[in-house]
Amino acid sequence: MSSPAVIDLLGVLAYGELVAFERTAADASLAPTLADKAALAEMAAAEFAHYEQLSAHLTSLGSDPIVAMQPFVSALDQFHNTLTPRDWLEGLLKAYVGDGIANDFYREISSHMDSATATLVSEVLSDVGHADFAIERIRDAITQDPKVSGRLALWGRRLMGEMISQATLVAASRPALQELFLRPPEGEVNMTATELTAMVNRLTVGHAKRMDVLGLAS
Amino acid sequence: MSSPAVIDLLGVLAYGELVAFERTAADASLAPTLADKAALAEMAAAEFAHYEQLSAHLTSLGSDPIVAMQPFVSALDQFHNTLTPRDWLEGLLKAYVGDGIANDFYREISSHMDSATATLVSEVLSDVGHADFAIERIRDAITQDPKVSGRLALWGRRLMGEMISQATLVAASRPALQELFLRPPEGEVNMTATELTAMVNRLTVGHAKRMDVLGLAS
């Protein structure tokens, strides 16, 4: 029997991969060249494969993947509907920056779990080539037209703000996840509000580094 | 060295699968339930796997898949942009009826080719479960609200008309494919206009059968 927190984590990750698949496929349809379209479609298929791994693992734990994903549908859909990219570059930045923050966040959570879960999570969070692809295309676009960097920097800030607020809402609505958050690291007495703030700070630092790679203010 | 007609056929099929992947993923985002979404995403991933098979085969023949697909991009994109489903049911009908016509058409063409090509084509045209899924969902919807059948019948007729006209345009723009069309079957002297008309008639009959399965007038 797995802990409710493990099922919650695998459920939110599985739905996240399913949505990532859909969004990457939608970005593929905006691709300026056929080669870019094919490359994005390949990444989308890899994201679907991650979804299948998580789904199979949930089933092997005796949990229905659909039931496990359901509690996270409305929060993730709302996040994505609020932040629909207006064009190809915004889609790429969303994938790079959004997946970056999400992955850092999920790794923080999974570090509190059993090693089998942590290994699977680390595996499905491995980048499918999306980050390098996005970095290269965004840098090229900025070189060609430096004006786009202001708009993209603003978009990056909106993504960061919205993700922090959604993550807080999701965690707050799931007692099992919340408890996990508040569970102190091995050898410590309790996880304080200071620890939580420290985690948000670590996520912010990671975000700033990714924006910096693009030469964008965070 | 493969014939230009083989490269053309594999190119149009590869682009067709890439677009099918994108459209199915877009339909997944319209799915009314999480189970339907997951089922459609799985079909999209299977369509991408077909694309990969075709792409790998083109590469093995010494042909760049991107170059092979390029001539068919604008015709297929135009077809899909003209006929964007307005909702979930129209998306399902388009997949069922559109893939049905396309598959009958490609099978007719591939029957004129070497057996290795014909085998690969038959393999990538194998249904990924899309047809049964669509039939079941559309029948349920008609049972629940018989009024939708008029709208869907009209949509099916538009799809058929547009596909025949696009297929004619594509064939007309590619001398290699055109020649193949006009190449007489083994033992006959030439393929006449009557033969072409007969093929369109066979496609129409196949279409009518599929609409009939749904209880829709064609």
Boltz contact constraints between the chains, C-beta under 6 A:
constraints:
  - contact:
      token1: [A, 18]
      token2: [B, 41]
      max_distance: 6.0
  - contact:
      token1: [A, 21]
      token2: [B, 41]
      max_distance: 6.0
  - contact:
      token1: [A, 22]
      token2: [B, 25]
      max_distance: 6.0
  - contact:
      token1: [A, 22]
      token2: [B, 28]
      max_distance: 6.0
  - contact:
      token1: [A, 22]
      token2: [B, 29]
      max_distance: 6.0
  - contact:
      token1: [A, 25]
      token2: [B, 22]
      max_distance: 6.0
  - contact:
      token1: [A, 25]
      token2: [B, 25]
      max_distance: 6.0
  - contact:
      token1: [A, 28]
      token2: [B, 22]
      max_distance: 6.0
  - contact:
      token1: [A, 29]
      token2: [B, 22]
      max_distance: 6.0
  - contact:
      token1: [A, 34]
      token2: [B, 66]
      max_distance: 6.0
  - contact:
      token1: [A, 35]
      token2: [B, 66]
      max_distance: 6.0
  - contact:
      token1: [A, 41]
      token2: [B, 18]
      max_distance: 6.0
  - contact:
      token1: [A, 41]
      token2: [B, 21]
      max_distance: 6.0
  - contact:
      token1: [A, 41]
      token2: [B, 48]
      max_distance: 6.0
  - contact:
      token1: [A, 45]
      token2: [B, 45]
      max_distance: 6.0
  - contact:
      token1: [A, 45]
      token2: [B, 48]
      max_distance: 6.0
  - contact:
      token1: [A, 48]
      token2: [B, 41]
      max_distance: 6.0
  - contact:
      token1: [A, 48]
      token2: [B, 45]
      max_distance: 6.0
  - contact:
      token1: [A, 66]
      token2: [B, 34]
      max_distance: 6.0
  - contact:
      token1: [A, 66]
      token2: [B, 35]
      max_distance: 6.0
